[in-house]
Amino acid sequence: MTTQETIKKAVDYAKENNIKNIVVATTTGGNLTYLEDEKDLHIVGVTNAYDQGQNQMREEVRKHFEEAGMDIVTAGHALSGAERCFSTYFGGYGPTEIVANTLRMFSQGVKVCVEVSTMALDAGKIPYQEKIVAIAGSGRGADTVVLLTPSYTKSILDTKVHKIIEMPE
């Protein structure tokens, strides 16, 4: 399934099931281009944190999507963040990275759907305790769609994955 087909499936599911919020993983903004005409849905694009003074989503791209009515969140990864610093420095894995690797047993996209939804909730861009549709992938593009009720990073184990709508084999 192509990125465009995956995103269409997510939008169709959201509309058919009265889901108002879609959270999309996007590094440079590419996945958001397929959602520019979706004015009846609240779209939140989530990109990764600044790295060494750089942001992979250019400022003019961010501004374009914000002017189109989308929210953009740039934050540290909820399922690694500061913990990766310690595991890299001292060796081994911490509990948050174990959660991430457990979600990867389904797919990288499922892990990212949970992660970006948590990041969007932490940023105050989606309502608490409300089902949302999340879109993510493995590398570039989108291949995974999940219906979930995210929780905040501090209570991430309260996140409820209701349905995997699309996932690669």
N, C-alpha and C positions, 0 to 999 in steps of 0.2 A: 504494500500500500504506500503510495506517495505521501509526502508531507501535506500536499493540498487535500488529498482524499482523507487523510487522518483528521485534519482540522475540520473539514466539512462534516465528518462523522461526529466530531465533538460538538459542533454548533447544532447540528440536527438533534442530537440527543438532549442537549441543554434546552432547546426550544420545545421539544416534545414533552419534556418532563418538568417544565416551569423552573428551570435552574437559571438564575439571573447572573451569576458570576463565573467567568472562565479565567483561570490562571494559566499563563503560558510561559514555559521556559524559553528564553531567547538570549543569545549571547550578543548578536549584532543587530537584532531587530527583524531578521529575515522571516521568522515564523509569524510575526505580527502583520506582515503585509497581506496575508490571506484573511485577516479579520477586520480590515479597515472599513468595510461596508456594514459591519454588524453593529448598528446603532441601538438596537433593542437589548443588547447584552452589555454588561460591565466587563471590560477586558483589562486584565492586569498582566503586563509583561514583567518577568523577573529575570534580571541579568546578574552575573556574578560581580563580586566586589572589585573595586579598583585594585590593580596589581602593579606595584612599583610605580605609582603615579599615572597609570594608564587605565582607561576604561575601554573595553572592547566595543561598547556601543557608543558611536560618535555622538557628540552633543547635538548636532543638527538632526540626527535620526531620532534621538530621544524627544527633542522638541516637536518634530513632525508628528509622532504618535500621540504625544500629550495634547497637541492642538486638535488631533482627531478624536479626542475624548477618552483616550486610554490612560491608565495609570502605569507608571514605570517604577519598579523597585530595584535598586541596586544594593545588595547586601552580601555579607559573608555567608558561605554555605552553612545551612542549618545542621547538616549531618556530618560536618567535619570542622570547619571554622578553626577556633583556637585549639581544639583537641588535636588536630593534625600537627600543630607545632610541637606538642609534647610527645606524640608518638614518633615523630620524625627525630626529635632530639634525643629521647630516651629509649626509643625502640618499643615494640609491642603495639597493642591496640587498646583504645579506651572504649567504654560502653557505647558512645554515640557512633563510633565507626563500626561497631558490631551491628548496631541497628541498620546502618547503611548497607553493610554487606549482606545482611539478612534480606533486605528489600531487593537487593540485586539478584537474589536467587530467583525472583520472578523475572526481572529485567532491569537494565539500567534506567529505562524510562519510568518504571514504577517507582524506583527510588527517587528520581528527580521530581516526579509528580508530587510525592509526599513532601519533599524538601522545599520546592518553590511555593507550595501552598502554605506551608508553615512560615516561610519568609514573608509572603504577602500578608498573612494574618498578623505577624509580629509588627509589620509596618503600618497596620491599621487600614489596609486597602480593601479588605473583604470582611464581612460580618462574622462575628464569633458564633459558633454552633449552628452554622448553616451549611447545607450541602453545596458543594461547588464541583465544577468539572475542571480537571487539570490536564494539560497537554505538555508532553515532553518527548524526548527521544534519546538516542544513543549517538552522541557526537552531534553532527549537524542535522537540522530538520526535526521532524516530529514523526514518531511511530507508535506512541502510546497515549491512551486517553483513560483517565481514571475518575470515577465518581467518589468523592470522599468528603468527610467533615474534618477539616484540619484542626489541630490544636496548636497552642503556642509552643515555641521551642522549649520553654521550661517545663512543659507538660506534654511533650511530643508523643508519649506512649498512650495518650488519650485520643490520638487521631484515629478516626474510623474509616477504613477503606470499605466502601459499600459494594463497588463493582469495578472490575477491570473491563472497560468497554472495548478497548483495542490494545493489542500488545503483539509484538512480533514473536514468531516461534523460535 
